[in-house]
Amino acid sequence: MGSVALQRWRVEASAQLSALGQLKHAPGQTALARRHAANQLNLAFVLILSSHFQRFCRDLHTEVAAHLRRTTQDPWAASLLHTRLVEARKLDVGNPNPGHIGADFARFGLRIWDALLTREGRAKVWRAQLEQLNVWRNAIAHQDLSAASLLDLGGGRVHLRRADVLRWRRACDRLATLMDAVLADFTLGLVGAAPWRVSSQRGVR
């Protein structure tokens, strides 16, 4: 079943991203106009994908914090613990880059990227793709596509293609599934009860 955050990612975020990906060009456009429209859609996709993944990570963190609060017997200690876990999170104001994700989940005493990599070796590649997604997200949001070395998509290419954004979407989807399973197991070991039930299909495609 997974966390509420994962369910929302798979339903709401997936629907919005798929709808954006299915937008068609207006009839009668020139080849140049079609290329320009496709480029603008790719740039928009990056912004929306990053924002949805930020929401997923933030919501997942919130669910774990709430679970730890519920499993702390003393009400005062539970309230204090919850406040310290969620106050001034980087994911409340910043992009879902690997550094911000790592910093916020470290509040639980979890080195999340180590845990993800231990469970799934491909997490190293997905992390790099997530980092690249957020570099592009910042460049687009700040209207600064001049940092060619940072935006290099391979072989010096700095022109975004549909294949690039779809690859980043797959990386986010796989990371979401993996993070959900890792956090369920981590909290089970920490307090003896998992905050959600993970599907028996634990593998990541």
Secondary structure as the mmCIF struct_conf table of DSSP 4:
data_model
#
loop_
_struct_conf.conf_type_id
_struct_conf.id
_struct_conf.beg_label_comp_id
_struct_conf.beg_label_asym_id
_struct_conf.beg_label_seq_id
_struct_conf.end_label_comp_id
_struct_conf.end_label_asym_id
_struct_conf.end_label_seq_id
HELX_RH_AL_P HELX_RH_AL_P1 VAL A 4 ARG A 8
HELX_RH_PI_P HELX_RH_PI_P1 TRP A 9 ALA A 13
HELX_RH_AL_P HELX_RH_AL_P2 SER A 14 GLY A 21
TURN_TY1_P TURN_TY1_P1 GLN A 22 GLN A 22
HELX_LH_PP_P HELX_LH_PP_P1 HIS A 25 ALA A 26
TURN_TY1_P TURN_TY1_P2 PRO A 27 GLY A 28
HELX_RH_AL_P HELX_RH_AL_P3 ALA A 31 ARG A 70
TURN_TY1_P TURN_TY1_P3 THR A 71 THR A 71
BEND BEND1 GLN A 73 ASP A 74
HELX_RH_AL_P HELX_RH_AL_P4 PRO A 75 VAL A 86
TURN_TY1_P TURN_TY1_P4 GLU A 87 ALA A 88
HELX_RH_AL_P HELX_RH_AL_P5 LYS A 90 VAL A 93
BEND BEND2 GLY A 94 GLY A 94
HELX_RH_AL_P HELX_RH_AL_P6 PRO A 98 PHE A 105
HELX_RH_3T_P HELX_RH_3T_P1 ALA A 106 PHE A 108
TURN_TY1_P TURN_TY1_P5 GLY A 109 GLY A 109
HELX_RH_AL_P HELX_RH_AL_P7 ILE A 112 ARG A 119
TURN_TY1_P TURN_TY1_P6 GLY A 121 ARG A 122
HELX_RH_AL_P HELX_RH_AL_P8 ALA A 123 ALA A 141
TURN_TY1_P TURN_TY1_P7 HIS A 142 GLN A 143
HELX_RH_AL_P HELX_RH_AL_P9 ALA A 148 LEU A 151
BEND BEND3 GLY A 154 GLY A 154
TURN_TY1_P TURN_TY1_P8 GLY A 155 GLY A 156
BEND BEND4 HIS A 159 HIS A 159
HELX_RH_AL_P HELX_RH_AL_P10 ARG A 162 VAL A 191
BEND BEND5 GLY A 192 ALA A 193
BEND BEND6 PRO A 195 TRP A 196
HELX_LH_PP_P HELX_LH_PP_P2 ARG A 197 SER A 199
BEND BEND7 SER A 200 SER A 200
#
